[in-house]
Amino acid sequence: MNIVVIGGRGLVGRNIVERLRAEGHDVSAASRATGVDVITGQGLAECLAGAEVVVDVTNSSTFDGEEAFDFFRTAIVNLLEAELAAGVRHHVTLSIVGTDRLQDSHYLRGKSLQDRMIRASGIPFTIVHATQFYEFLLAIIAAALREESMHLSPAYIQPVASDDVAALMAELAIGEPLNAAIEIAGPERERMSQLIQRFLIDMEAPCTVQADKHAPYFGALLDEHSLVPTEGALQGTVGFQAWLDRSAFSRVGW
């Protein structure tokens, strides 16, 4: 099967590419490093020539501001136009749990628009709504940190290992289009403020966390269940501590 992974050099993209190649599929990893730019459209027609399946795991470089929304709007228009011209038979994309519930966030509003445009494109599709990756906890910390302290929402969060998401997307890419969205989350649910405090303690970071229900999450205010999946979501296998113990942040041997 001829598969193109757009964003194929990123955290999830590399993983997907490796899995599909190991199964014997003809897989191209497209990114700006290979001359493919979803914002300008450069290289899209060339890299999609002959593609049966496109897996889109591109992401905005910023999580706040209009730039994030503009990225997803421009990228999906260019990508879908190129796919239609190339006769792509299956579009698989990575999205986020809760996009439709958090329209005050430019980033999540952009992801929501992306989902709607995929559904309306006429291209058979599968959308994966994943919860936050464990690696994304660092971005949450960076956005909230103010002089070694931070205010974070006590809303529930159920982060997932990026490896679990990559495995699911690789499996879906070689299957029939679902023409629907499915959700995947990690095996453990915890309040965001408590989980990140635990993360910081394990890293021995000199930071404190204050639970604050009014603390914004990339421009949006959360209720307790804004970021968690609905009943029946798929569940990853790797818990937070297991991920942490084998990550670059583990204190083993310090």
Buried (B, 14 or more C-beta within 10 A) or exposed (E): BBBBBBBBBBBBBBBBBBBBBEEEBEBBBBBBEEEBBBEEBBBBEEBBEEBBBBBBBBBBEBBBEEBBBBBBBBBBBBBBBBBBEBEBBBBBBBBBBBBEBBEEBBBBBBBBBBBEBBBEBEBBBBBBBBBBBBBBBBEBBEBBBEEEEBBBBBBBBBBBBBBBBBBBBBEBBBEEBBEEBBBBBBBBBBBBBBBBBBBBEBBEEEBEBEBBBEBBBBBBBBEEBBBBBEEEBBBBEBBBEBBBEEEEBBEEEE
